[in-house]
Amino acid sequence: MKKIAILLFLSSWSIHLFAQDSESLNLERAIQVGLENNFDVKIAVENVKLRQGEKEVGLGAVLPILDATYTRNFSREDVTQRFVNDPEPRQIDNAKSRSENFTVAAIYGFRPEAVVVLRRLGQLTEISQLEAKVTVENTVAAISTAYYRLVLELQRYRVLERTLELSQSRLDIAEAQYELGGAGKRDFLTAQVDYNTDLSQLQNQEQVIQAARINLNELMALEPSANFEINDTITVAQDLRLLDLEENAFLENKQWLVTQRQENVAFLQLKELQAQRLPGLSLNANYVENTSNSDAGFLIQNQRQGLNYGGNISINLFSGFTLNRRIQNARVQQRIQGYAVDQFEIQLKSDIHRAFNTYQNNQKLLEIEKDNYAVAKESSEIALERFRLGIASYLEFRDAQVNLLTAENRLITSIYNIKEQEIELMRLSGKLYFDSSFEELNLPANQ
């Protein structure tokens, strides 16, 4: 997948998760599961559907209304009739009457603001789509960061395992020297204490890993106890360029586009209110077919059939200055949205510069940490050999061991920090998941 491939890089540090009978998980799969299950994403997609429905409802404002009515009535009554020219009453028992009526009525009312309303609803629909993409990108960024955080903690676990192995070697040497009388019991006990300290750190790291796993499961909307195996590494991409990031941000950053669209909505709200000062047009037409039959009365049958139509033009002359006040408020709202656009522009530039400065600084630190790790590793190997030969004290060996642990932790942490800033910079530039802001919101299944 082209989108997620942006987040997948070549390996430089091999790690294996200590999981049993668990499913394998990579970043691409984690993102796929997250986009399928994450409830923030589902809510955002449903909001898009809601806005699209509102737009379709608004379309009815510029379409005619057409109603068809068909009615049949029957009656059976005893009728007594008196006429002026006949003093004797006329009695009709069980007089029947029936009527049948069919009407088709069409009404078309056009107001100028209805066209502006449609444009405004279209903008709101577009905003909802962009906001859904913002949610998707934020979710992808959060999952990616949580995934690499888990990888980092697993790498730290491997470092602590190797440290514990060195402590075990030192403990074995100290025990052998103590039993042979070449060293005092204090050295052996100190080695035992240091071994237990390293074992405790390893146990604590398991808790950290479980917490990182739960955080990732939460973002993927899985059960906290869900288990999986990760065989992955943290690597950094090629150097990112500040100018490219800024250029992409003001073309593809979805939140920036949302802010611009909101300014357009404020403008259309003003135009909608101003259009209410224009006259409105209403047209109506009716087709009627009516038949009445009666056994009593002067008319035995009455039948009508035909078309009638008309129209009117209306204009608001005075509404208690309410419309004027609403227009003034709309102008204020438009200015506020204009300020919001300017504010977000500065904020977006600042966020990119901050993240890029951190990214560059971490790149420089990475080179330092690589050199520092190489020195610490060589120093630890020399100290271990000297300790085996009995020409180095346990303090010298322990210092070298601690320095190696610290150097390796700082090295893998610096790699993670660069990766974290990479993800943030790609998110800010709008290139984390979608290739373009115009790309359709097509997500994995279950959406």
C-alpha positions in Angstrom: 0.0 0.0 0.0 1.5 3.3 -1.2 0.2 5.3 1.7 1.4 3.1 4.5 4.7 2.4 2.7 5.7 6.0 3.7 5.8 4.7 7.3 7.8 1.5 6.7 11.6 1.8 6.5 14.6 -0.5 6.3 15.9 -2.3 9.3 19.0 -1.4 11.3 18.3 -2.9 14.8 16.9 -6.5 15.0 14.6 -7.2 17.9 12.3 -10.1 18.7 9.3 -10.1 21.0 9.2 -12.6 23.8 5.6 -13.7 23.0 4.2 -17.2 22.9 1.5 -18.4 20.6 0.8 -14.8 19.4 -0.1 -13.3 16.0 2.6 -11.5 14.1 2.0 -7.7 13.8 3.8 -5.1 11.6 3.1 -1.4 11.2 1.0 -1.8 8.1 -1.2 -4.3 9.8 -1.5 -2.2 12.9 -2.7 0.8 10.9 -5.1 -1.3 8.9 -6.7 -2.8 12.1 -6.7 0.7 13.7 -8.6 2.3 10.8 -11.0 -0.6 10.8 -11.8 -0.5 14.5 -10.9 2.9 15.9 -14.1 4.6 17.1 -12.9 8.1 16.5 -12.5 7.2 12.8 -15.9 5.6 12.7 -17.5 8.7 14.2 -15.7 10.9 11.7 -17.0 8.8 8.8 -20.5 8.9 10.1 -20.3 12.7 10.4 -19.4 12.8 6.7 -22.5 10.8 5.9 -24.6 13.2 8.1 -23.3 16.3 6.4 -24.0 14.7 3.0 -27.5 14.0 4.1 -28.0 17.6 5.2 -26.8 18.8 1.8 -29.3 16.6 0.1 -32.1 17.9 2.4 -31.0 21.4 1.5 -31.4 20.6 -2.2 -35.2 20.5 -1.6 -35.2 24.2 -1.0 -34.7 24.9 -4.7 -37.0 22.1 -6.0 -40.8 22.3 -6.4 -43.2 20.5 -4.1 -45.7 18.2 -5.9 -48.6 16.7 -4.0 -51.3 14.4 -5.4 -54.6 13.8 -3.5 -57.4 11.4 -4.4 -60.6 11.3 -2.3 -63.8 9.3 -2.4 -66.8 9.9 -0.1 -70.1 8.0 0.3 -73.2 8.8 2.3 -76.7 7.2 2.8 -79.1 9.4 4.7 -82.9 10.0 5.2 -83.5 13.5 3.7 -86.6 15.8 4.3 -86.7 18.7 1.9 -89.1 21.7 1.8 -89.4 24.0 -1.3 -90.8 27.5 -1.6 -93.2 26.5 -4.4 -94.4 23.3 -2.7 -95.7 23.4 0.8 -95.7 19.7 1.1 -92.4 18.3 2.4 -90.5 15.8 0.3 -89.2 12.7 2.1 -86.4 10.6 0.6 -85.4 7.6 2.5 -81.9 6.1 2.1 -80.8 8.9 -0.2 -77.4 8.1 -1.6 -74.6 10.6 -2.5 -71.0 10.1 -3.5 -68.2 12.3 -4.5 -64.8 11.7 -6.1 -62.0 14.2 -6.2 -58.5 14.0 -7.7 -56.1 16.9 -7.3 -52.5 17.5 -8.3 -50.9 20.5 -6.7 -47.5 21.9 -7.6 -45.8 24.7 -5.6 -42.5 26.2 -6.4 -41.0 28.9 -4.2 -37.7 30.4 -5.0 -35.7 32.6 -2.7 -32.2 33.9 -3.7 -30.7 32.8 -0.3 -31.6 29.2 -1.1 -28.8 29.0 -3.7 -26.3 30.4 -1.1 -27.5 27.8 1.4 -26.7 25.1 -1.0 -23.2 26.4 -1.5 -22.7 26.7 2.3 -23.9 23.1 2.8 -21.5 22.0 0.2 -18.7 23.7 2.0 -19.8 22.0 5.3 -19.8 18.6 3.6 -16.3 19.3 2.3 -15.2 20.4 5.8 -16.6 17.1 7.3 -14.6 15.1 4.8 -11.4 17.0 5.6 -12.1 16.6 9.3 -12.5 12.9 8.8 -9.1 12.8 7.1 -7.6 14.8 10.0 -8.9 12.1 12.3 -7.5 9.4 10.1 -4.1 11.0 9.9 -4.0 11.7 13.7 -5.0 8.0 14.3 -2.3 6.8 11.9 0.3 9.0 13.6 -0.8 7.8 17.1 -0.7 4.2 16.1 2.7 4.6 14.4 4.2 6.4 17.4 2.7 3.8 19.8 4.0 1.0 17.6 7.5 2.3 17.5 7.4 3.0 21.2 6.7 -0.7 21.8 9.6 -1.5 19.5 11.8 0.8 21.5 10.8 -0.8 24.8 11.5 -4.2 23.3 14.9 -3.1 22.2 15.5 -1.8 25.7 14.5 -5.2 27.0 17.1 -6.8 24.8 19.7 -4.4 26.1 18.8 -5.2 29.7 19.0 -8.9 28.9 22.6 -8.5 27.6 23.4 -6.4 30.6 22.1 -9.2 32.8 24.2 -11.7 30.9 27.3 -9.6 31.7 26.3 -9.4 35.3 25.9 -13.2 35.4 29.4 -13.6 33.9 30.8 -11.2 36.5 28.9 -13.1 39.3 30.2 -16.4 38.1 33.8 -15.1 38.0 33.5 -13.5 41.4 32.0 -16.7 42.9 34.8 -18.8 41.4 37.5 -16.4 42.7 35.9 -16.4 46.1 35.7 -20.2 46.3 39.4 -20.4 45.2 40.4 -17.8 47.7 41.5 -15.3 45.0 38.9 -12.7 46.1 37.1 -11.7 49.2 33.4 -12.4 50.0 32.6 -8.7 49.6 33.4 -8.8 45.9 31.1 -11.8 45.5 28.3 -10.2 47.5 28.6 -7.0 45.5 28.4 -8.9 42.3 25.3 -10.6 43.6 23.7 -7.3 44.5 24.5 -5.8 41.1 23.0 -8.9 39.4 19.8 -8.6 41.4 19.6 -4.9 40.5 19.8 -5.7 36.8 17.3 -8.5 37.2 14.9 -6.0 38.9 15.3 -3.6 36.0 14.5 -6.3 33.5 11.4 -7.2 35.4 10.3 -3.5 35.5 10.9 -3.3 31.8 8.4 -6.1 31.2 5.8 -3.9 32.9 6.7 -1.0 30.7 6.4 -3.2 27.6 2.9 -4.4 28.7 1.8 -0.8 29.2 3.1 0.1 25.7 1.3 -2.9 24.3 -2.0 -1.9 26.0 -1.7 1.7 24.6 -1.3 0.3 21.1 -4.2 -2.1 21.6 -6.4 0.8 22.7 -5.6 2.8 19.6 -6.5 -0.3 17.5 -9.7 -0.8 19.6 -8.6 -4.3 20.7 -8.8 -5.9 24.1 -6.0 -4.9 26.4 -5.0 -8.5 26.7 -4.5 -9.0 23.0 -1.1 -10.4 22.3 1.0 -10.3 19.2 4.6 -10.8 18.1 6.6 -8.0 16.6 9.7 -8.5 14.6 10.6 -5.0 13.5 13.2 -2.3 13.8 13.3 1.5 14.1 15.1 3.2 11.2 15.1 6.7 9.9 14.2 7.9 6.5 16.3 10.1 4.2 16.8 13.7 5.3 13.6 15.8 5.3 13.8 19.3 3.9 12.2 22.2 5.7 11.1 24.0 2.5 9.4 20.9 1.1 7.6 20.4 4.4 6.3 23.9 4.5 5.2 23.8 0.9 3.3 20.6 1.3 1.8 21.8 4.6 0.0 24.7 2.9 -1.2 22.5 0.1 -2.1 19.3 1.9 -2.5 19.9 5.7 -6.1 19.0 6.2 -6.6 21.1 9.3 -5.3 24.2 7.4 -7.8 23.5 4.6 -10.6 23.1 7.2 -9.7 26.5 8.6 -9.9 28.1 5.1 -13.2 26.4 4.3 -14.6 27.7 7.6 -13.7 31.2 6.5 -15.6 30.5 3.2 -18.6 29.3 5.3 -18.6 32.6 7.2 -18.6 34.5 3.9 -21.5 32.5 2.6 -23.5 33.0 5.8 -23.1 36.7 5.2 -24.2 36.4 1.6 -27.2 34.3 2.7 -28.4 37.0 5.0 -27.9 39.7 2.5 -29.9 37.7 -0.1 -32.9 37.8 2.2 -33.4 41.4 1.2 -34.1 40.3 -2.4 -37.6 39.5 -3.5 -38.8 35.9 -3.5 -40.9 34.2 -6.1 -43.7 31.6 -5.6 -45.5 29.7 -8.3 -48.4 27.3 -7.9 -50.5 25.2 -10.2 -53.4 22.8 -9.5 -55.1 20.2 -11.7 -58.6 19.3 -10.3 -61.0 16.6 -11.4 -64.1 16.5 -9.2 -67.4 14.6 -9.6 -70.4 14.7 -7.2 -73.6 12.6 -7.4 -76.6 12.9 -5.2 -80.1 11.4 -5.0 -81.4 14.5 -3.2 -81.1 18.2 -4.1 -81.3 20.3 -7.2 -78.1 18.8 -8.7 -78.1 15.2 -9.4 -74.5 15.3 -10.7 -71.8 18.0 -10.6 -68.5 17.5 -12.4 -65.5 19.8 -12.6 -62.2 19.3 -14.4 -59.4 21.8 -15.2 -56.2 23.5 -14.4 -55.7 26.6 -12.3 -52.4 28.4 -11.6 -50.9 31.6 -10.2 -47.9 33.2 -8.6 -46.7 35.9 -6.3 -43.6 38.0 -5.6 -42.8 38.9 -2.0 -40.2 41.2 -0.5 -39.4 41.9 3.2 -39.9 45.6 3.9 -39.2 45.7 7.6 -38.3 43.1 10.3 -37.6 45.2 13.3 -33.9 45.7 12.3 -33.3 42.0 13.0 -31.9 41.3 9.6 -29.5 44.2 9.9 -28.2 43.0 13.2 -27.8 39.5 11.9 -25.8 40.8 8.9 -23.6 42.9 11.2 -22.9 39.8 13.4 -22.1 37.8 10.2 -19.5 40.4 9.2 -17.9 40.1 12.7 -17.9 36.3 12.4 -16.2 36.6 9.0 -13.5 38.8 10.4 -13.0 36.3 13.3 -12.6 33.4 10.8 -10.1 35.5 8.9 -8.1 36.0 12.0 -8.3 32.3 12.7 -6.8 31.6 9.3 -3.9 34.0 10.0 -3.4 32.5 13.4 -3.4 28.9 12.2 -0.9 29.8 9.5 1.6 31.1 12.1 0.9 28.1 14.3 1.4 25.6 11.5 4.7 27.3 10.5 5.8 27.3 14.1 4.9 23.7 14.7 6.9 22.6 11.6 9.9 24.6 12.6 9.8 23.3 16.2 9.5 19.7 15.0 12.2 20.2 12.3 14.6 21.7 14.8 14.1 18.8 17.1 14.5 16.4 14.2 17.8 18.0 13.1 19.1 18.1 16.7 18.3 14.4 17.2 20.1 13.6 13.9 23.2 15.2 15.3 22.8 13.5 18.6 22.5 10.2 16.8 26.0 10.5 15.3 27.4 11.3 18.7 25.5 8.4 20.3 26.8 6.0 17.7 30.4 7.0 18.4 29.8 6.9 22.2 28.2 3.4 21.9 31.2 2.1 20.0 33.6 3.4 22.6 31.5 2.1 25.5 31.2 -1.4 23.9 35.0 -1.6 23.4 35.6 -0.4 26.9 33.2 -3.0 28.3 34.9 -5.8 26.5 38.3 -4.8 27.7 37.0 -4.4 31.3 35.4 -7.9 31.2 38.6 -9.4 30.0 40.7 -7.6 32.6 38.2 -8.7 35.3 38.6 -12.3 34.1 42.3 -12.0 34.4 42.1 -10.5 37.8 43.8 -7.3 36.9 40.7 -5.1 37.2 38.5 -4.4 40.2 34.7 -5.1 40.2 34.1 -1.3 40.3 36.0 -0.8 37.1 34.0 -3.6 35.4 30.7 -2.3 36.8 31.4 1.2 35.6 32.1 -0.1 32.1 29.0 -2.2 32.2 26.8 0.7 33.3 28.3 3.0 30.7 27.5 0.4 28.0 23.9 0.1 29.2 23.5 3.9 29.2 25.2 4.4 25.8 23.0 1.7 24.1 19.8 3.1 25.7 20.7 6.6 24.5 21.5 5.3 21.0 18.2 3.5 20.5 16.3 6.3 22.1 17.8 8.9 19.8 16.7 6.7 16.8 13.2 6.6 18.2 13.2 10.4 18.8 14.1 10.9 15.1 11.3 8.5 14.0 8.8 10.3 16.3 9.6 13.7 14.7 9.5 12.1 11.2 5.9 11.0 11.9 5.0 14.4 13.2 6.5 16.3 10.3 4.8 14.0 7.8 1.5 14.6 9.6 2.0 18.4 9.6 2.9 18.3 5.9 -0.3 16.3 5.1 1.6 13.4 3.6 1.3 10.8 6.4 -1.5 8.7 4.9 -3.2 10.5 2.0 -1.3 11.3 -1.2 -3.5 14.3 -1.8 -6.2 16.3 0.0 -8.5 15.6 -2.9 -8.1 11.8 -2.5 -11.3 9.9 -1.7 -11.9 8.9 1.9 -11.6 5.1 1.1 -10.7 3.3 4.3 -10.3 -0.4 5.1 -13.4 -2.6 5.6 -16.0 -2.1 8.3 -16.3 1.5 7.5 
